[in-house]
Amino acid sequence: MEERLKDIEKEIYNIFASVASTIGYSPIHGKIIGVLIVKQRPVSLQELAKETGYSLSMISLSLDFLEVIGVIKRIKKVADRKLYVELCGDLLELLKGVTLMRIKKSVSESYVVFERTRKELEKIKDGKEKKNVMLAIKMLEGEIKRLEGYVDMLSKIKLPKDNKVSL
């Protein structure tokens, strides 16, 4: 029975890893979050390494990122030399913010590419292909602007807080 419980925990960690990958993050970030949710307590770096199958150095690097975006915090326990980690804040709200930030960065980078491409196209003599590329850039820019508006709307939506499960 104990072994089946461990298998179920691993399945949960893999689900979180898959979700993290889907939204553009490393699977290790998802697994760390999965462990912290399953354990429902501060977890040492050593235990995170054991549970996720990643090395201590990979765990430490990944925790740096998760700490910067506000998903976790590191804590010390009295009379214990180990470093522990716990979730902080509303996970879904944090993930929403980070995901929107990534999209906004991508949108901004797109505008830079469009501008650079336009300048390069100015050096090419007129022709049908140049017109087609300019039209494509204009269409893409319009779609990016639509996406930008959609992201702005999403950023204003408040996530429901009443579905939290307390253990």
Backbone torsions as a table, in degrees:
resi	resn	phi	psi	omega
1	MET	NA	-42.5	179.0
2	GLU	-59.8	-39.7	-179.2
3	GLU	-66.4	-40.0	178.7
4	ARG	-64.4	-37.1	177.8
5	LEU	-61.7	-43.1	177.8
6	LYS	-62.2	-40.6	178.4
7	ASP	-62.7	-41.0	179.0
8	ILE	-65.0	-42.9	177.0
9	GLU	-58.8	-45.3	179.4
10	LYS	-60.8	-39.4	177.1
11	GLU	-61.1	-41.4	178.6
12	ILE	-64.0	-43.9	178.6
13	TYR	-59.8	-41.0	179.9
14	ASN	-67.1	-34.0	176.4
15	ILE	-64.1	-45.4	178.2
16	PHE	-63.9	-37.4	177.5
17	ALA	-63.1	-41.2	179.4
18	SER	-65.0	-41.7	178.2
19	VAL	-63.5	-44.4	178.9
20	ALA	-58.9	-44.1	179.0
21	SER	-63.3	-40.4	-178.9
22	THR	-60.3	-36.8	-178.3
23	ILE	-96.8	14.8	170.5
24	GLY	92.3	18.7	178.4
25	TYR	-115.2	170.7	-178.9
26	SER	-73.9	144.1	176.6
27	PRO	-56.4	-31.4	-179.5
28	ILE	-61.0	-36.7	178.1
29	HIS	-61.6	-43.9	178.4
30	GLY	-63.6	-41.7	-179.7
31	LYS	-64.9	-41.0	178.5
32	ILE	-60.3	-47.0	179.1
33	ILE	-61.9	-41.7	178.2
34	GLY	-58.8	-45.3	178.9
35	VAL	-61.0	-45.7	-177.8
36	LEU	-64.9	-34.3	178.0
37	ILE	-72.5	-43.9	-179.5
38	VAL	-65.2	-43.8	-175.7
39	LYS	-74.7	-28.4	178.1
40	GLN	55.4	36.0	178.6
41	ARG	-162.7	165.1	173.7
42	PRO	-60.7	139.5	-176.3
43	VAL	-123.5	137.0	179.3
44	SER	-73.0	158.7	177.2
45	LEU	-60.5	-38.1	179.4
46	GLN	-62.7	-42.5	179.7
47	GLU	-68.5	-38.0	176.3
48	LEU	-60.4	-42.4	179.4
49	ALA	-62.3	-44.7	-179.1
50	LYS	-64.6	-45.1	-176.5
51	GLU	-69.2	-36.2	-175.3
52	THR	-92.0	-22.2	-177.3
53	GLY	85.7	6.6	178.2
54	TYR	-97.4	158.1	179.7
55	SER	-72.1	161.0	177.4
56	LEU	-58.9	-39.0	-179.0
57	SER	-66.9	-39.5	177.2
58	MET	-65.4	-40.8	178.1
59	ILE	-61.1	-47.5	-177.9
60	SER	-60.5	-45.8	178.3
61	LEU	-61.4	-42.7	-178.8
62	SER	-68.5	-34.2	177.9
63	LEU	-66.4	-34.7	177.1
64	ASP	-55.2	-48.4	-179.4
65	PHE	-64.2	-48.2	-178.8
66	LEU	-61.8	-32.3	178.0
67	GLU	-71.1	-42.2	179.9
68	VAL	-60.3	-40.2	-178.5
69	ILE	-85.6	-0.3	172.2
70	GLY	86.5	16.1	-178.8
71	VAL	-82.2	-36.5	-177.9
72	ILE	-129.3	165.6	168.7
73	LYS	-137.7	148.4	179.0
74	ARG	-91.8	141.1	179.8
75	ILE	-137.5	154.2	174.0
76	LYS	-111.8	141.4	175.9
77	LYS	-101.1	145.3	179.8
78	VAL	-59.3	135.5	177.5
79	ALA	61.2	27.4	178.4
80	ASP	-136.0	127.1	-176.8
81	ARG	-82.3	-12.5	-178.5
82	LYS	-74.0	153.2	174.3
83	LEU	-98.7	134.2	-178.8
84	TYR	-115.8	161.0	-179.6
85	VAL	-131.8	142.6	174.0
86	GLU	-140.8	155.8	176.2
87	LEU	-70.6	149.7	174.8
88	CYS	-140.3	145.1	178.5
89	GLY	77.6	-177.4	178.9
90	ASP	-83.8	110.7	-174.0
91	LEU	-56.7	-46.3	-178.0
92	LEU	-65.6	-39.7	178.2
93	GLU	-65.2	-40.8	177.7
94	LEU	-64.0	-44.4	179.7
95	LEU	-65.5	-37.0	176.3
96	LYS	-60.2	-48.3	-179.3
97	GLY	-60.8	-44.5	-178.7
98	VAL	-67.8	-40.6	179.4
99	THR	-64.7	-44.8	178.2
100	LEU	-63.0	-37.9	178.3
101	MET	-62.4	-41.8	178.9
102	ARG	-64.1	-42.0	179.7
103	ILE	-64.6	-44.0	179.8
104	LYS	-61.8	-38.5	178.1
105	LYS	-64.1	-43.2	179.2
106	SER	-63.5	-40.4	177.5
107	VAL	-61.3	-46.8	-179.9
108	SER	-60.4	-43.4	178.1
109	GLU	-63.7	-35.0	178.2
110	SER	-62.1	-43.6	179.2
111	TYR	-61.2	-38.5	178.4
112	VAL	-63.4	-44.1	179.7
113	VAL	-64.4	-43.3	178.9
114	PHE	-58.8	-44.6	-178.8
115	GLU	-64.9	-44.3	179.0
116	ARG	-63.0	-41.1	-180.0
117	THR	-65.3	-40.9	177.1
118	ARG	-58.8	-43.9	180.0
119	LYS	-63.5	-38.8	178.0
120	GLU	-67.4	-38.3	-179.8
121	LEU	-67.2	-29.2	178.7
122	GLU	-61.0	-27.3	-178.7
123	LYS	-79.6	-14.5	-178.1
124	ILE	-93.2	139.3	-179.0
125	LYS	-68.2	153.3	-177.2
126	ASP	-61.0	148.1	178.0
127	GLY	-179.9	174.0	-177.4
128	LYS	-62.9	-42.2	-179.0
129	GLU	-63.8	-41.9	178.5
130	LYS	-61.7	-43.6	178.6
131	LYS	-60.6	-42.4	-179.5
132	ASN	-63.7	-41.4	179.0
133	VAL	-66.6	-42.2	178.1
134	MET	-61.9	-41.3	178.0
135	LEU	-63.8	-41.6	178.7
136	ALA	-62.2	-42.7	178.8
137	ILE	-61.9	-43.6	-180.0
138	LYS	-62.2	-42.5	177.9
139	MET	-64.0	-46.6	179.9
140	LEU	-61.2	-40.9	178.9
141	GLU	-62.7	-39.2	176.5
142	GLY	-62.9	-41.4	179.2
143	GLU	-67.8	-38.8	177.4
144	ILE	-63.8	-39.6	177.4
145	LYS	-64.0	-39.3	175.7
146	ARG	-61.8	-44.6	178.5
147	LEU	-60.1	-42.6	179.3
148	GLU	-59.0	-42.4	177.1
149	GLY	-63.9	-41.3	178.7
150	TYR	-63.5	-43.7	179.1
151	VAL	-62.8	-40.4	177.4
152	ASP	-60.8	-41.4	177.4
153	MET	-64.4	-43.5	179.5
154	LEU	-61.7	-37.4	-177.6
155	SER	-66.3	-22.0	-179.2
156	LYS	-89.0	-13.2	-179.1
157	ILE	-75.2	128.0	177.1
158	LYS	-88.0	133.2	178.8
159	LEU	-79.1	143.3	178.1
160	PRO	-66.8	144.5	-178.6
161	LYS	-113.0	-1.5	-173.1
162	ASP	-87.5	1.7	-178.9
163	ASN	-102.0	12.2	-179.4
164	LYS	-68.6	140.6	177.6
165	VAL	-100.1	129.1	176.4
166	SER	-102.8	137.5	-177.7
167	LEU	-106.9	NA	NA
